[in-house]
């Protein structure tokens, strides 16, 4: 590792906590000007496990959303609120969805969160954006997917990036915007790759193909689709995260390419940066993330900082495991 990269990694490691108390979480989330983006991002994902009650969890996150200025954090807070299962957060999320002064990426996440709360009465909220593909393409696509899921009673109605945990046997537990075909086999991969690449097909059908390929561990197909697609920012950001789920380090190059593409939508570059944190701590990955720490798009620069902190967290975890093992 070069000296510059080593210094950057050490800096990120110093900002990362291996655990957080509820007091730590509350302070980081409700005093955003006093904490770096890395600690606020980390605090958000410690919040659920250490909150003394659901009411405290919702109260602090709702307060944090009002105080937070960073798009990265605002959209992630929407995601976590949607995951809470608490219908009391619906008014806040609806307000975000309909706020024309809010960043489209945050409104996209609010739509995903509302869909995750499984309220069919929200269809009217979503339907008004379907015709806005020219002015709000990310939000329009998100609402299209959410409506299809709600109407078909599909229990997979949110970004895969909202829950990437695997069950035993390597199956993903994520609630995805569409379901993969459960009866597909490796011999079907070419058919589903063709379906994924078909820009004349419905977005929902392409998502079904994407998640089928993910479940078949066809990471190379997904990487090719990410490189080739020009039709949907929403789809490309999901492709980035699916690659992160598969953790195939051989696909890091296409993620780096997307991160570096200044003409790409910010949500795709953001998701590419976060996905790179799942590709190991190779010098190429770290170099790319370090290079864009000062990107003019704050969402991109902050995502790189968060990704580097994630890499540093797992480095520290592995070192601690090695230390404990050496004492046995």
N, C-alpha and C positions, 0 to 999 in steps of 0.2 A: 504494500500500500504506500502511495506517495506521502510525503510529509504533509502536504495540504489536505489530502483526504483523511489522513490519520487525525489531524487537528480538528477537522470538521466532525468526524465521528466521535472524538473525545468530547467535543463541545455538546453534541446532541446527547451523549450518554450522561453528561453532568446535569442536563435538564430533565432527565427521565427518572421517574420514581418507580420502584419495583412494586410498591403497594401504596394505597392512599386511604386515609380515614375519611369519614363523612365530613369532618371539619375541613380537611384538605380540599375535598371536592367542592364544597360550598364556597370556600374562599377563592379557589381558582376560577369557578364559573361565574361568581357574582362580583368579582373584582378584575375583569378582563384586562384592564390597563396595567395591572401589577404582575401579570403572569405571561410568560411567552406562549406562543401558539401551541408549542409542543405539550406543555403541561395542561393547558385548557382542553386540548383534544384528548389527551389521556384521561383527564378527570371525567370527561363526558362518558367514557366507556367504563369507568370504575363506578359511576354513580349508582346504577341499578343494584349492584351487588352490596354496596355499603350503606345505602339509604335506610334510615330507621323505619320508614313507612312509605307506602305508595304516595300518600298525601305530601310528605316531605319531598319525595323524588319529583313529583309533578310541580310542586311550588317552586323549587329551586331551578328546575329547567325552564319553567315559564318565565321566571325572573331573569334568568341568564339570557334568554332569547331577546328580551327587551334591551338589555344592557350591551349585548354583543354587537360588534360592528363588522366582524370578519364574515364574508360569505361562506367560507369553509365551515365555520362553527355554526352559523345560523342554519345552514341546510342540514348539518349533521344533528342539530338539536331537533329539527322537525322530524327527522328519521327516528330518533330515540323516543320522541313523544308518540309517534305512530306505533312503535313497538310496545309501548306501555300497556296497550289494551284498555286504557282509561278513556271512556267517552267524554269525560269532562274536558279533554283537550281539544275536542272538535271545534268549538268556537274560535280558539286561537288559530288553529290550522286553516280553517275556512277564511279567516281574516287575511292570513298570509297568502293563500291561494289567489284571492281576489284583489290583493294590493298591487296596483299598477306601478307603484314606486319601488316595489321589492324586486330584487334580482331574479331573473327568470329561473335560475338554477335553484334558488330557495323555493320558489313557487312550485317548481317541478317536484321537489322533495316533499312539499306540503301535500301535493296531490297524491304521491305515493303513500304518504302516511295516512291520509284519509281513507284511501283504498284498503290499507292494512287494517283499519278499524272496522271494516266490513259493514258499512252502513249503506244499504241500497238507496236510501233517500238522498244520498249525495250524488246520484247520477245527474241530476239537473245542474249541480255545481260543475261537474266535469264537462257536460255536453256543450256548454257555451264556448269552450275553447277548441273544439274539434275543427272548426272552420278557420282557425288562426295559424295555419301551417306556414304562412308567409312571414307573419310578424312574430310569432312565438312558436317556432317549430318544435323545440324541446318539450315545452308544456303541452302542445297539441298532441304529440306522440304519446306522452305519458298518460294523458287523459284518455286517449283512444284505447290504450292497453288496459287501463283501470276499468273502463266501461265494459270492455269485452269480458274481463274477468268477473265483474259484478253481475253482468247479465247472464252469464253461463254458470253462475254459482261455482266458479273455479276458485278453490281455496288458496291459489297461488297468485297474489295480486300485488306484489311489491318487488322493488329492485332486489336482485340477487345480492347486491352489495349490502343489504340490510341484515343478512344472517348467513354467514358462510360456513357454519359448523357442519362437520361430517358426522354421520352416524357410523356405527360399527359396520365394517364391510365396505367403507369408502363411499357410501351414499350420502348425498347432500341433504341437509335438513332445511335448507333455505326455502322460504316461501317465495317462489319466483313469479314473475308476471304471466308466465305460461308454463305448462307442464311438458316435460319431455315424454316421448312415446315409450312406455314401459316395456313394450314387447320388441323393441328394436335390438338389433345385434350388429356386430362389427361389419357384417356383409352389407348392411344398410347405410354405412357411412357415406359413400359417394352420393346416394340419393338425397340424404339430408344436407350434405354440403351444397349440392345444387340448389336445394330449396332455400337454404340460408342466403345464398348469393343472388337469388332471384328478386331483383328490385321491383318487379311488376306484381309480386305477390303481396298479400296483406302483411302488415307489420306483425300482427299476432301469429300468423303462420310461420313467419321467419323466426320469431322468438321460440316457437315450439321446436323448430329445427335446431336452433342454437342450443337449447337445453337438452335436447336428445343427444347432440354431439358432445356436450359436456359430460353427460352421464356415461357416454361411451369412451370418455377420456381422449377424444379426438382433438387434442390441443392444436395440432398443426393446421387443421381445417379452420378452426376458429381464428387463428392468427392470420391465415390467408384472407378470411372474410374481413377482419379488422383493417388489413392493409388495402383491400379492394373497395370497400363500401364508400359511397359518396351520397347515400340517400338519407341517412338518419343519424343525427347526433346522439339521439337516445339509444339507438341500437349500438353504435360504436362504443358508447360509454359502458354499456352492459357487456359487450364483448371483452373490454379491458378487464372488467371484474371477473368474468368467467375464467379468463386466463389466470388471474390471481388465485381463484379457487383451485385450479388444476396444478398450480405451482410447478409448471414445467419451465425450468430455467432456459431451455432452448427457445422459448418465445420471448425472452427479454428484449431482443433486438427490435421487434416490432413495437413493443411498448415504449422503448426509448425513442423510436422514430416518431411516435405519436406525441410524446412529451415535447420533443424538440420542434414540432411543426407549429409555428406561430399562427398559421392560418386555420388551424384546427379549433373547434369549439372548446371553450374553457373547461366544460364539464368532462370532455374526453381527455384532455391533458391532465386534469385533476385525477381522474380515475386511473390513467396510465401511471402517474406518479405513485399513487397509493398502491397500485398493483405491483409496482417494482419492489416494494418492501417485502413482497412474498417470494421474490426471486433470489433470495440468498443475499450475502454481503459481498459479492464479487466486486472487484474494482470498477468494472464497467458500469454496474448499476449505481454504485456510490458516486462515481464521477458524473454520471448524467444527473442525478439528483442534486449534487452540489452545484453543478453548472447553472441550474435554474432556480437556485435559492433567491436570486435577485431578479427573477423574471418580472417584467412590468405588470403582468396580471397577478394581483395579490392572491387569487385563488390558486394559481399554479405555484407561486413561490411558497405559500403557506402549506400547500399539499406536499411539496418536496421536503419542507422542514418536518412535517408530521411523519412522512415516510422514513426519513433518516432517523427520527426518534424511535420509530417502530423497529427498524433494523438494530439500533443500539440497544433497545429493550431486550430483544431476543439474544443479542450477543451477551449481554449481562446475565440473562437467565441461563444460557449455556455455560458460562463461566462459573456461575454459582452451583449448577448441577455437577460440574466437573470437580469443583472444590469439595463439595459434600461427598462425592464418590471417592475422592482421594483420602478422606478421613475414615472410611469404613474399613 
